[in-house]
């Protein structure tokens, strides 16, 4: 084993605050994690396993469920900001 060069760099890690919401899609409910950073809009992330389970149950692509969950989460978050 030959190692020519190794470099180390110390970094700081910032943990973004997160919370969960449940949104409804035409195929069922999906849990979403919502990340919030100062000065930025909240960013939802639908749970993959929830989207996959609904997609399999209804015979549709999982990204179709994921897209619907994103849209529902964005709408829900927009209503809470008003």
Buried (B, 14 or more C-beta within 10 A) or exposed (E): EEEEEEEEEEEEEEEEEEEEBBBEBEBBEBBBBBEEEEEEEBBBBBBEEBBEBBBEEEEBEBEBBBBBBBEBBBEBBEEEEE
